[in-house]
Amino acid sequence: MPYQSSGSRRNNVQLGVGQSIWAGTPPPAIPERVLDGIPGYLAWLSLLGCIVLSFVSPRALLLVAAVVGFYSAFRFLLAGIFNVFGLRKIKAWKATDWRAVYAENADANSLPWDAVHHVVIIPAYKEPLEVLRCTLESLAAQYRARHCMTVVLAMEAAEDNCAEKAEHLVKAYHGQFAHLFYTVHPRGLPGEMQCKSANEAWATRWVKRQLVDDLGYDLDTILVTTMDADTIWHHNQFEMLTCQFALNPQRHLRLWQGPIRYHGNIWEINPLLRLVNAYSGAFELAYLASPWWTPMPMSSYSLSLRLLDTSGYWDSDVIADEWHMFIKAYFARNGAVKLERTFLPFLAQAAGGETLRKAFRNRYMQTLRHAWGSKEVGYMIAKMLEHPEMEFPPAFRLLFRLAHDILLAGPGWIILTAGSQLPYLVHSDLLGNMFAEGMSNPTFALLNVSFAMVSILGIVFWYQDVISRPPRPKPMTMSERLLTLLSFPLLPILTLFLVAIPTLQAQTRLMLGSPLQFRVTQKG
């Protein structure tokens, strides 16, 4: 079948009534499975190449693996550096008086401060009641929540008694917001899968009808924030967003994203997993703080209702809703959509479990779900082919941004791992020769420098994460200290089983056309 997602069907772009950009017959559509499978094809091609080269040119394969390893280590170094800049920005943003910033910079193109209305969408499926209470309490404490915030509990009909749970919360928090609604997303709608993206689209379309069509709110003054059910925002988040949205003349062509910290349940998860989460948070902050890197939406973010409405909302058959929505909006608005970096961090809960086995399984399944974003490489290519009238260099830079991390985590990891091990297994004398040559051998030198850089920066990431964690509720136990120490030498193994393998599984399943069902990850 042609590549298509619900709400974003592949059609010719119209220049005028009945006039298409294509002259004559449009080129045939590339099958969806072919595009989805690109990362998987490259991963298995990389493995095949490593096997062949380990026999015919082992030293060349080792050098390629060493270059990939050094590049990965260099990324670690840049992440460590830009984390320092990011932490400084966070400190400055926390101390900012956003009302004063608005007063100093408002002009004729700015929205009135009190005109901005926030709609907060909370997709919830089998979330514990105490988690939703904590989320609503944090939102109720935000700036003028009773006057300028509408909260929508986006429930799923697939959850038993979801309406009763939502009604209990609406009653408990009555009067804390300008409006507190709940929606129930039906199960089994044609062309949909049970996922966050479908639920978001259903809830946002519903609240648009309520606020704009029925109550007369101005569509152009509404900023939508979609969030995970366990997200806890900084207490100045929505005051900051009011300022950013009101002042930006391109407000309907922007998304706003802040740094994520997996600290919502930091003291409840297994200590072995804390370093893995620190590593993930460090790269997300570095992407925001780096001036040349293109940041992408992650987990919880904001965009105008006008942009959502003109872009067709979220597609209802997509797992990685953040990247997909950005790409969809980017092409819907002719490449003018960008993401604005913000630096008030929000807390998210990391995957956990009652036992170490369950914690590892939940973290694995979470990575598998996130790695389903590999599908967006094919979606981006399809949209570029669908819109040849758009300027190529900016679109290609976005494609490169999407493909970079996906391919480095899949084919790149295979080249690094298989390419650095297979030659020694095939040629028993090669390892001894490499050690004899020592640092004069460029491959040996690159591998050792890369290992040293990653080891040192692993400690740096851990320290940067520690200084920003919430206070510990009770003293550290001896077993906790031991597991924390073990997490450093075990980091390569942990990332192998919790990052690389689930990523490769997702890319292989996309290549084979095997669907993934959305599952809620257990936290704590």
Buried (B, 14 or more C-beta within 10 A) or exposed (E): EEBBBBBBEBEEBEEEEEEEEEEEEEEEBBBBBEBBBBBBBBBBEBBEBBBEBBEEEBBEBBBBBBBBBBBBBEBBBBBBBBBBBBBEBBEEBBEBEBEEBBEEEBEEEBBEBEBBBBBBBBBBBBBBEEBBBBBBEBBBEBBBBEEBBBBBBBBBBBBEEBBEBBEBBBEBBEEBBBBBBBBBBEEEBEEBBBBBBBBBBBBBBBBBEBBBEEEEBEBEBBBBBBBBBBBBBBEBBBBBBBBBBBBBEEBBBBBBBBBBBBBBBBBEBBBBBBBBBBBBBBBBBBBBBBEEBBBBBBBBBBBBBBBBBBBBBBBBBBBBBBBBBBBBBBBBBEBEBBBBBBBBBBBBBBBBBEEEEBBBBBBBBBBBBBBBBBBBBBBBBBBBBBBEEBEEEBBEEBBEBBBBBBBBBBBBBBBBBBBBBBBBEBBEEBEEEBEEEEEEBEBBBBBBBBEEBBBEBBEBBBEBBEEBBEEEEEEEEEEBEEBBEBBEEBBEEBBEEBBBBBBBBBBBBBBEEEEBEBBBBBBB
